[in-house]
């Protein structure tokens, strides 16, 4: 929560006296919504038009050297207004006097009163509630503005900056969400016990049941069944954070036999004997080498020639659709465990950056309609794949002529294929179209954008990818009409359970075989969809016009039949 008291001349509020008694203030509700766009109706008359972006990053209390009124701006970001002599009521430091700047992206407060400058940087997209606060009968300086930002809906979880320098885990993002009731020392011990130091961290939390999706890597139990009390307690705390269930389900993406082999190599899996109330499920998904060979066989089937007589049997022999089925089935089990069972789940494979990313992101697509929107899907890829360290450079082979083929594997292609299968079964549930999915895969390999370069957030930060390259999402979001599904309906709070039997899956020939002249459609489908989108917009505009006309006639008719027309000849209006 942020409380800002602002002078009247700045067009919104007054500045209080130095003595501030929070209990004597009266709050006036302005905005309270999970949808950040609802802020617009309040903020527009106060400080001008905002272009609110859904960028849920929050930095506060940053101690950096900065001159007064120097506001860091992103490319294209502009200052809308700036106000001096603003009093920030900090819950930790008390009253702080400084300058408030509002851009079309963020709220930026800075003070140089103290030895070290104080900075508050809040993206507009994270503000969930806006209230005025007043003191009755206290003269002029009696009003302020209280901002409440979006946060975790469960006090059992908290944001952690332990990995801000990537020392805890060099393949994890700098900011993690971990259980509140765990110490830094315990986290360090858990990191040693998990492969690549990839500790259990929060990926998604159910808005109602508080059941969670947690991801990590395999435990290093080894052939002697080593134990880690801190790791056992860590999973117990994750289970306790969900009051709806007294169990925790671990989904191990690997084949059981492979997990046993990893155990002999100092890896392994959680023993139900050491983790009380934990259920372990193996999803039997093969490793990256099997997937690479499967795609190679698929390439031979669809290009350069196609054997029409043996088409179906040739596809079956690649086992590609069988692996797609396993991924969708595994993700559906995870989604059902959270939605129907109200049980928290932990997902891992060996290192937690390949099959784990496939399963968590697919489960979140099934559970959360936000990720089925165009921008929501971009956030999903950024979070579950890019931020959490899927090794794009290694799996695709970017930037190294001598890259070992054994590291290549089409894990992300498989994920997008699974998404395409879901769009076929639920054609109105996704805001994006097939061209969007194909474009994402094309630029997975093109290197035209920085989105899929390097293996981790740490590497991208070191190479300054954010400032030296353009994001694929910027390109896509600049022309959303090309990538929008004209049949989209927002099924909010609606869980999707795709049919995962083999007879409901099909080869994505418009992607895999699109360069084969015999498989290419004569008229591009995306062009037809774009025309339908234009037609839909025109029809919607016409419907709105007719509704306004009908409303106008209705008001006119009611006015004619009001008590003021008790005398004279009735008037009749022909419609």
Helices and strands as residue ranges (DSSP letters): E 2-5, G 8-10, G 22-24, E 26-32, G 36-39, H 40-47, E 58-62, E 79-90, E 94-103, E 106-111, E 118-123, G 124-126, E 127-134, E 143-149, E 157-160, E 176-179, H 184-193, G 195-197, E 201-205, E 212-215, H 229-240, E 248-252, H 256-264, E 278-282, H 288-302, H 311-318, H 320-339, E 344-348, H 355-367, G 369-372, H 374-380, I 381-387, H 392-392, I 393-397, G 405-407, H 411-425, H 434-446, H 457-462, H 465-468, H 472-477, G 480-482, G 502-504, H 509-512, H 525-560, G 563-565
